[in-house]
Amino acid sequence: MFKPRNFSFDNDIEEDNHIVKKPEKAISYTIDELSNISETILNDDMLLDGGIECNTHLKVLCKINGDVKCPYNLVATNDIVGNVVAYNIDLIDCNITGNVIALNRLNLSLNASINGNVLTKSGLLSGKISGMVNCDESLVVTNTAQIIGDITCGSISIKNGAKIIGNVEMFIT
């Protein structure tokens, strides 16, 4: 079971059947608040075998075997085997094996992939996802995106060329 500290979920996140629930309380930061926070960088010359939880922005350049929890911005450019929770998440040319929760925004680059469920407020998806996607507000699926799983969102833009195998459901706000 994976429950990040300072966040509360309706139900547990489970690895086997990939259940992801929304946080009960919305968290938001202003640009000024985010710009005054320091950054932790995990260099690409290391392997982190175990999870990490920090109270700064986090840039992950190394491989991680464990959960990653960050209350602010997270940029990952290397593989993570574990669940990922952060305020804003940018996944660039990396593979995530685990659930991803972006409390505000998720950007998934062309050569990035997620093998697990996704929960976000808004998202720009250009890579591959194998799992359910739940987006509270707007979701943009670019022409290079490949999603195998159901999508639930407030609004969606699917660009010509995107591949989706699953159901798409928009809820009424």
C-alpha positions in Angstrom: 0.0 0.0 0.0 1.2 3.5 -0.9 -0.1 6.5 1.0 2.1 9.6 0.8 2.3 11.7 4.0 0.3 15.0 4.0 -2.1 13.7 1.3 -5.3 11.8 2.0 -7.0 9.4 -0.3 -10.6 7.9 -0.3 -9.1 4.4 -0.7 -5.7 2.8 -0.8 -3.7 2.7 -4.0 -3.1 -0.9 -4.8 -0.5 -2.3 -7.1 -2.3 -5.5 -8.3 -5.5 -4.0 -9.6 -4.2 -0.4 -10.0 -6.9 1.5 -8.0 -6.2 5.3 -7.8 -8.4 7.6 -5.8 -8.5 11.4 -5.7 -7.1 13.5 -2.9 -9.8 14.8 -0.6 -8.3 18.3 -0.3 -7.0 20.3 -3.3 -3.5 21.7 -2.9 -2.4 24.8 -4.9 0.6 27.1 -5.0 1.2 30.4 -6.6 4.1 30.9 -9.0 5.8 33.1 -6.4 5.5 30.3 -3.8 7.0 27.7 -6.2 9.9 30.0 -7.2 11.1 30.4 -3.6 11.6 26.7 -3.1 15.0 25.1 -3.4 15.7 22.1 -5.6 17.2 18.7 -4.9 19.0 17.0 -7.8 19.7 13.3 -7.9 22.5 12.9 -10.5 22.6 10.2 -13.2 25.8 8.6 -11.8 23.9 7.0 -9.0 21.2 4.3 -8.4 18.8 4.9 -5.6 17.5 1.6 -4.2 14.7 2.8 -1.9 12.1 5.5 -2.0 12.7 9.3 -1.6 10.6 11.9 0.0 11.7 15.5 -0.1 10.4 19.0 0.8 12.0 20.7 -2.2 11.6 20.7 -6.0 13.1 17.4 -7.2 15.1 16.6 -10.4 15.6 12.9 -10.9 18.4 12.1 -13.3 19.2 8.6 -11.8 17.3 5.4 -11.7 15.1 4.8 -8.6 13.7 1.6 -7.2 11.1 2.9 -4.8 8.4 5.5 -4.3 9.0 9.2 -5.0 7.1 11.8 -3.1 7.5 15.5 -3.6 5.1 18.3 -2.6 6.3 20.6 -5.4 7.8 20.2 -8.9 9.3 16.9 -10.1 11.3 16.5 -13.2 12.3 12.9 -14.1 14.7 11.9 -16.9 15.4 8.3 -15.8 13.5 5.2 -14.9 11.5 4.9 -11.7 10.1 1.6 -10.4 7.6 2.8 -7.8 4.7 5.2 -7.3 5.3 8.9 -8.0 3.4 11.8 -6.2 4.2 15.5 -6.8 2.4 18.8 -7.4 3.7 19.2 -11.0 5.3 16.3 -12.8 7.4 16.4 -16.0 8.4 13.0 -17.3 11.1 13.3 -20.0 12.3 10.2 -21.8 11.9 7.9 -18.8 9.8 4.9 -17.9 7.7 4.8 -14.7 6.5 1.4 -13.4 3.9 2.4 -10.8 1.1 4.8 -10.3 1.5 8.5 -10.9 -0.3 11.3 -9.1 0.2 14.9 -10.2 -1.8 17.1 -7.9 -1.8 19.9 -10.5 -0.2 19.1 -13.9 1.4 16.1 -15.7 3.6 16.4 -18.8 4.5 13.1 -20.4 7.1 13.5 -23.2 7.2 11.6 -26.5 9.7 9.0 -25.3 8.3 8.6 -21.8 6.0 5.8 -20.6 3.9 5.0 -17.5 3.0 1.4 -16.7 0.4 2.2 -14.0 -2.6 4.4 -13.3 -2.5 8.2 -13.6 -4.4 10.8 -11.5 -3.9 14.5 -12.3 -5.7 17.8 -12.4 -4.5 18.5 -16.0 -2.2 16.8 -18.4 -0.4 16.9 -21.7 0.3 13.4 -22.9 2.7 12.6 -25.7 4.2 9.3 -24.6 2.8 5.9 -23.7 0.5 4.9 -20.8 -0.7 1.4 -19.9 -3.3 2.0 -17.2 -6.3 4.1 -16.3 -6.1 7.9 -16.6 -8.2 10.2 -14.4 -8.0 13.9 -15.1 -10.1 16.4 -13.1 -9.9 19.2 -15.7 -8.4 19.3 -19.1 -6.4 16.6 -20.8 -4.5 17.0 -24.1 -3.5 13.8 -25.9 -1.1 14.6 -28.7 -0.7 12.8 -32.0 2.2 10.7 -30.6 0.4 9.4 -27.5 -0.5 5.8 -27.0 -2.9 5.0 -24.2 -4.1 1.5 -23.3 -6.7 2.0 -20.6 -9.8 4.0 -19.8 -9.8 7.8 -19.6 -12.0 9.8 -17.4 -11.7 13.6 -17.5 -13.4 17.0 -17.4 -12.5 17.9 -21.0 -10.2 16.2 -23.6 -8.5 17.1 -26.8 -7.3 14.2 -28.8 -5.0 15.0 -31.7 -5.2 13.2 -35.0 -2.8 10.2 -34.8 -3.2 9.5 -31.1 -3.8 5.8 -30.3 -6.3 5.0 -27.5 -7.4 1.5 -26.6 -10.1 1.9 -24.0 -13.1 4.0 -23.1 -13.1 7.8 -22.9 -15.6 9.4 -20.4 -16.1 13.1 -19.8 -17.9 14.1 -16.6 -20.2 17.0 -16.4 -18.9 19.8 -14.2 
